[in-house]
């Protein structure tokens, strides 16, 4: 919900009453708290409908929340003009009811949606740099307790120093290509956090070079086997969660040919993870575990892969940049925001989906 929206609340005429009138008055008072400017109430022609708008606004949002017969309904409103432009609401029982009553816990103080992630426990593999670091940071900002892993002690120390400024974070060394190490990290992190609600599979062998067995083996051991064992090891913890979620980081290279000079093992292994997650969504969904994939397009991160390509292969960089409709690369924050949403209870009906986050870089029509 945005600050500065107009809201119409039915169920009372002249202030607090009893029963549903008290609830409507509470709701109206709560909605008023979102306005940064002085508030006033303006009576409309609707018999039991009042409109709240901040001072000085000539145009208000055409959305409204309506209380009628104990249910909330959302309705797109037409802006109607009187002495000033205001939003008028018309309640109708034919509209879909919202799942939640308005509750202060469902909104952040700045007026934006609360993802209901506060207090959740998350594991982010390779959360020490690149997209993984941004995901860990974003989850921490939402009040999640986070555990990360990586292979190098210096990387771990640096990442923990940065992330600890945002919230509670722990870390450990773990090579995701080693099954025993993966199982040990998950068990230790789950015990240390007191549970696991979210798993973010970000570790990858990345783009390999050369021919033969080596690039394929590296991609298989980390991207496929490492992630599969990560989720299996976390499953006992996830089954105890009331809002369990898995988010796997894949790539647009898994769904469309991307002409870059790396081994095809990268796209093939990432495609396999999309299938893996789709399978988990069906197999574990009945037990309350959601599983989704995010496939980023080219993402520019300082000292990251595309930053290096920009320096070494400027023609390739410019080619890919210009293939985006907005003619820029994506940012890691834009990926982290989508991951945070998919990991949150607010995405409770999103399961088994591969979300492509590429600014329109890929040209397929996603029917």
C-alpha positions as CSV (number, residue, x, y, z in Angstrom):
1,X,0.0,0.0,0.0
2,X,1.4,3.4,-0.9
3,X,1.5,6.5,1.2
4,X,-1.0,9.1,-0.1
5,X,-3.6,6.7,-1.3
6,X,-7.3,7.5,-0.7
7,X,-9.3,4.8,1.2
8,X,-13.0,4.4,1.7
9,X,-14.1,2.5,4.7
10,X,-17.7,1.5,5.1
11,X,-19.5,0.3,8.3
12,X,-19.7,3.6,10.3
13,X,-21.4,7.0,9.9
14,X,-20.1,9.4,12.5
15,X,-17.2,7.7,14.3
16,X,-16.8,4.8,16.6
17,X,-19.9,2.7,17.3
18,X,-20.2,-1.0,18.0
19,X,-19.4,-4.3,16.2
20,X,-18.3,-3.8,12.7
21,X,-18.5,0.0,13.2
22,X,-15.7,-0.2,15.7
23,X,-13.6,-2.3,13.4
24,X,-14.2,0.2,10.5
25,X,-13.2,3.1,12.7
26,X,-10.0,1.2,13.8
27,X,-9.2,0.5,10.1
28,X,-9.8,4.1,9.1
29,X,-7.6,5.4,11.9
30,X,-4.9,2.9,10.9
31,X,-5.0,4.0,7.3
32,X,-4.7,7.6,8.4
33,X,-1.3,6.8,10.0
34,X,0.2,6.3,6.6
35,X,-0.2,9.9,5.5
36,X,3.0,11.9,5.9
37,X,1.0,15.2,5.7
38,X,-1.9,16.4,8.0
39,X,-5.0,14.2,7.6
40,X,-8.6,15.1,7.2
41,X,-11.8,13.2,6.6
42,X,-14.1,14.1,3.8
43,X,-17.7,12.8,3.6
44,X,-18.8,11.4,0.2
45,X,-22.3,10.9,-1.1
46,X,-22.1,7.2,-0.2
47,X,-24.3,6.7,2.9
48,X,-21.6,5.0,5.0
49,X,-18.4,5.9,3.1
50,X,-15.8,8.4,4.1
51,X,-12.7,9.3,2.1
52,X,-9.3,10.0,3.6
53,X,-6.8,12.1,1.6
54,X,-3.6,14.0,2.6
55,X,-3.8,17.8,2.5
56,X,-2.6,19.4,-0.7
57,X,-3.3,16.5,-3.0
58,X,-5.2,17.4,-6.2
59,X,-5.2,13.8,-7.4
60,X,-5.4,10.7,-5.3
61,X,-4.9,7.1,-6.1
62,X,-7.9,5.4,-7.7
63,X,-7.5,2.3,-5.5
64,X,-9.6,1.8,-2.4
65,X,-10.1,-0.7,0.4
66,X,-13.7,-1.4,1.3
67,X,-15.2,-3.0,4.4
68,X,-18.6,-4.6,3.9
69,X,-20.2,-7.5,5.7
70,X,-17.1,-8.5,7.5
71,X,-15.0,-8.9,4.3
72,X,-12.4,-6.7,2.6
73,X,-12.8,-6.1,-1.1
74,X,-10.4,-4.4,-3.5
75,X,-11.9,-2.4,-6.4
76,X,-10.3,-0.3,-9.1
77,X,-12.0,3.1,-8.8
78,X,-12.8,5.9,-11.2
79,X,-11.7,9.3,-10.0
80,X,-14.7,11.5,-9.6
81,X,-14.5,15.3,-9.5
82,X,-16.2,17.6,-7.0
83,X,-14.6,20.7,-5.5
84,X,-11.4,18.6,-5.4
85,X,-10.5,15.4,-7.1
86,X,-11.2,12.4,-4.7
87,X,-11.5,8.7,-4.9
88,X,-14.9,7.2,-4.3
89,X,-15.5,3.6,-3.5
90,X,-18.4,1.4,-4.3
91,X,-18.5,-1.9,-2.4
92,X,-19.8,-5.0,-4.1
93,X,-20.0,-8.5,-2.8
94,X,-19.1,-9.7,-6.3
95,X,-15.5,-8.8,-5.8
96,X,-12.8,-11.1,-4.5
97,X,-12.1,-10.9,-0.8
98,X,-8.6,-10.3,0.3
99,X,-6.9,-13.0,2.3
100,X,-6.0,-10.8,5.2
101,X,-7.7,-8.0,7.1
102,X,-5.6,-4.9,7.2
103,X,-3.1,-5.4,10.0
104,X,-0.3,-3.1,11.1
105,X,2.1,-6.2,10.8
106,X,1.3,-6.5,7.1
107,X,2.7,-3.1,6.2
108,X,6.1,-1.5,6.8
109,X,6.2,1.9,8.4
110,X,7.3,3.6,5.2
111,X,4.0,2.5,3.6
112,X,5.3,-0.3,1.5
113,X,4.3,-4.0,1.6
114,X,5.7,-6.0,4.4
115,X,7.0,-9.3,3.0
116,X,6.4,-11.0,6.4
117,X,10.0,-12.2,6.4
118,X,11.0,-10.9,9.8
119,X,12.3,-13.7,12.0
120,X,12.6,-16.2,9.2
121,X,15.9,-18.2,8.9
122,X,17.6,-18.5,5.5
123,X,20.6,-20.3,4.0
124,X,22.2,-18.6,0.9
125,X,24.9,-20.7,-0.7
126,X,27.7,-18.6,-2.1
127,X,26.3,-15.6,-0.4
128,X,29.7,-13.9,-0.1
129,X,29.8,-12.0,-3.4
130,X,27.9,-11.2,-6.6
131,X,24.2,-11.8,-6.7
132,X,24.4,-14.0,-3.6
133,X,25.7,-11.2,-1.5
134,X,22.9,-8.9,-2.7
135,X,20.3,-11.5,-1.9
136,X,21.8,-12.1,1.6
137,X,21.8,-8.3,2.2
138,X,18.2,-7.9,1.0
139,X,17.0,-10.7,3.2
140,X,18.7,-9.2,6.2
141,X,17.1,-5.9,5.5
142,X,13.7,-7.7,5.7
143,X,14.6,-9.0,9.2
144,X,15.7,-12.5,8.1
145,X,18.5,-14.3,10.0
146,X,20.9,-15.5,7.3
147,X,23.6,-18.1,7.0
148,X,26.0,-18.0,4.1
149,X,28.8,-20.2,2.8
150,X,31.8,-19.9,0.5
151,X,35.1,-21.7,-0.2
152,X,37.7,-19.0,0.9
153,X,38.2,-17.7,4.4
154,X,39.2,-14.2,3.3
155,X,36.0,-14.0,1.2
156,X,33.9,-15.2,4.2
157,X,35.4,-12.7,6.6
158,X,34.9,-9.8,4.2
159,X,31.3,-10.7,3.5
160,X,30.4,-11.3,7.2
161,X,31.9,-7.9,8.1
162,X,29.7,-6.2,5.5
163,X,26.5,-8.2,6.1
164,X,26.6,-8.0,9.9
165,X,25.8,-4.3,9.6
166,X,22.4,-5.3,8.3
167,X,21.4,-8.0,10.8
168,X,22.1,-11.4,12.2
169,X,24.3,-13.4,9.9
170,X,26.6,-16.4,10.3
171,X,28.9,-18.1,7.8
172,X,31.0,-21.1,7.2
173,X,33.4,-22.6,4.6
174,X,31.8,-25.1,2.3
175,X,32.7,-26.4,-1.1
176,X,29.3,-27.1,-2.8
177,X,30.9,-29.8,-5.0
178,X,31.6,-31.9,-1.9
179,X,28.4,-33.8,-0.7
180,X,29.6,-34.3,2.8
181,X,30.5,-30.7,3.2
182,X,27.1,-29.6,1.9
183,X,25.3,-31.8,4.4
184,X,27.5,-30.7,7.3
185,X,27.0,-27.0,6.5
186,X,23.2,-27.3,6.3
187,X,23.0,-29.2,9.5
188,X,25.3,-26.8,11.4
189,X,23.6,-23.7,10.0
190,X,20.1,-25.0,10.7
191,X,21.1,-25.8,14.3
192,X,22.8,-22.4,14.8
193,X,19.8,-20.5,13.5
194,X,17.3,-22.6,15.2
195,X,15.6,-23.8,12.0
196,X,15.5,-23.2,8.3
197,X,12.6,-21.5,6.4
198,X,14.3,-20.5,3.2
199,X,17.0,-22.0,1.0
200,X,18.6,-19.9,-1.8
201,X,20.7,-22.0,-4.1
202,X,23.1,-19.5,-5.6
203,X,26.3,-21.5,-5.7
204,X,27.4,-22.3,-9.3
205,X,30.5,-23.5,-11.2
206,X,29.6,-20.6,-13.5
207,X,30.7,-20.4,-17.1
208,X,33.4,-23.0,-17.7
209,X,35.9,-22.9,-20.6
210,X,37.4,-25.6,-22.7
211,X,36.2,-29.0,-24.0
212,X,36.2,-32.5,-22.5
213,X,35.1,-33.8,-19.2
214,X,36.3,-31.1,-16.8
215,X,33.7,-28.3,-17.5
216,X,30.8,-30.7,-17.5
217,X,32.0,-32.4,-14.3
218,X,32.4,-29.0,-12.6
219,X,28.9,-27.9,-13.6
220,X,27.3,-31.2,-12.6
221,X,29.0,-31.4,-9.2
222,X,28.0,-27.9,-8.1
223,X,25.0,-26.7,-10.1
224,X,23.1,-30.0,-10.2
225,X,24.3,-32.4,-7.5
226,X,25.4,-29.7,-5.0
227,X,22.0,-27.9,-5.2
228,X,20.0,-31.2,-5.0
229,X,21.9,-32.3,-1.9
230,X,21.5,-28.8,-0.4
231,X,17.7,-29.0,-0.5
232,X,17.6,-32.6,0.6
233,X,19.8,-31.8,3.6
234,X,17.5,-28.9,4.5
235,X,14.3,-30.8,4.0
236,X,13.9,-31.9,7.7
237,X,14.2,-28.3,8.7
238,X,11.9,-27.0,6.0
239,X,9.2,-29.4,7.0
240,X,9.0,-27.8,10.4
241,X,8.6,-24.4,8.9
242,X,5.2,-22.7,8.5
243,X,6.4,-20.9,5.4
244,X,9.1,-23.0,3.7
245,X,10.5,-21.8,0.4
246,X,13.3,-22.7,-2.0
247,X,14.6,-20.3,-4.6
248,X,17.1,-21.5,-7.1
249,X,19.2,-19.1,-9.1
250,X,19.4,-20.2,-12.7
251,X,20.1,-18.1,-15.9
252,X,18.5,-17.0,-19.1
253,X,21.2,-19.2,-20.8
254,X,19.1,-22.2,-19.6
255,X,16.1,-21.2,-21.7
256,X,17.5,-19.4,-24.7
257,X,20.8,-19.5,-26.7
258,X,23.2,-16.9,-25.4
259,X,26.2,-16.4,-27.7
260,X,29.0,-16.1,-25.2
261,X,32.4,-17.9,-25.3
262,X,31.8,-20.5,-22.5
263,X,31.1,-24.2,-22.4
264,X,27.5,-25.3,-23.0
265,X,27.7,-27.1,-19.7
266,X,26.7,-23.9,-18.0
267,X,23.3,-23.5,-19.7
268,X,22.6,-27.2,-19.7
269,X,23.3,-27.6,-16.0
270,X,21.2,-24.5,-15.1
271,X,18.4,-25.9,-17.3
272,X,18.6,-29.1,-15.2
273,X,18.1,-27.0,-12.0
274,X,14.9,-25.5,-13.4
275,X,13.6,-29.0,-13.9
276,X,14.8,-30.0,-10.4
277,X,12.9,-27.2,-8.8
278,X,9.8,-27.9,-10.8
279,X,10.0,-31.5,-9.5
280,X,10.5,-30.4,-5.9
281,X,7.5,-28.1,-6.2
282,X,5.3,-31.0,-7.0
283,X,6.8,-33.5,-4.7
284,X,7.3,-31.3,-1.6
285,X,4.4,-28.9,-2.2
286,X,1.9,-31.2,-0.4
287,X,4.2,-30.9,2.7
288,X,4.1,-27.1,2.6
289,X,7.4,-26.5,0.8
290,X,7.3,-24.1,-2.2
291,X,10.1,-24.1,-4.8
292,X,10.8,-21.6,-7.6
293,X,13.6,-20.6,-9.9
294,X,14.8,-17.1,-10.8
295,X,16.6,-16.8,-14.2
296,X,18.6,-13.5,-14.4
297,X,19.7,-12.0,-17.6
298,X,23.1,-10.1,-17.9
299,X,23.7,-8.4,-14.5
300,X,26.3,-5.7,-14.0
301,X,28.1,-5.9,-10.7
302,X,31.2,-4.1,-9.8
303,X,34.2,-6.5,-10.1
304,X,31.8,-9.1,-11.4
305,X,31.6,-11.1,-14.6
306,X,30.0,-8.5,-16.8
307,X,32.2,-5.8,-15.4
308,X,35.2,-7.9,-16.5
309,X,33.6,-8.5,-19.9
310,X,33.1,-4.7,-20.3
311,X,36.9,-4.2,-19.8
312,X,38.1,-7.2,-21.8
313,X,35.5,-7.6,-24.5
314,X,33.8,-4.2,-24.9
315,X,32.1,-5.2,-28.2
316,X,30.4,-8.2,-26.6
317,X,29.3,-6.1,-23.7
318,X,27.8,-3.4,-25.9
319,X,26.1,-6.0,-28.0
320,X,24.4,-7.5,-25.0
321,X,23.6,-4.1,-23.5
322,X,21.9,-2.9,-26.6
323,X,19.8,-6.1,-26.9
324,X,17.9,-5.0,-23.7
325,X,14.8,-2.9,-24.6
326,X,16.0,-0.3,-22.0
327,X,19.5,-0.6,-23.3
328,X,21.2,-1.2,-19.9
329,X,22.3,-4.1,-17.9
330,X,20.3,-5.3,-14.9
331,X,21.4,-4.8,-11.4
332,X,21.9,-7.3,-8.6
333,X,19.3,-5.4,-6.4
334,X,16.7,-6.1,-9.1
335,X,17.4,-9.8,-8.8
336,X,17.5,-9.7,-5.0
337,X,14.1,-8.0,-4.8
338,X,12.5,-10.8,-6.8
339,X,14.2,-13.5,-4.8
340,X,13.0,-11.9,-1.5
341,X,9.5,-11.8,-2.7
342,X,9.5,-15.4,-3.9
343,X,11.0,-16.5,-0.6
344,X,8.3,-14.6,1.4
345,X,4.9,-15.7,2.6
346,X,3.5,-13.0,0.3
347,X,4.3,-15.3,-2.6
348,X,2.4,-18.2,-1.0
349,X,0.6,-19.1,-4.3
350,X,3.7,-19.1,-6.5
351,X,5.1,-22.6,-6.8
352,X,7.1,-24.4,-9.5
353,X,7.7,-21.3,-11.5
354,X,10.8,-20.1,-13.3
355,X,10.8,-16.3,-13.1
356,X,12.8,-14.7,-15.8
357,X,14.3,-11.4,-14.6
358,X,16.1,-9.9,-17.6
359,X,14.4,-6.6,-18.6
360,X,13.2,-8.2,-21.8
361,X,16.6,-9.4,-23.0
362,X,15.2,-12.8,-24.0
363,X,12.7,-12.6,-26.9
364,X,10.5,-15.6,-26.2
365,X,6.8,-15.1,-25.6
366,X,6.1,-16.6,-22.1
367,X,2.7,-18.2,-22.7
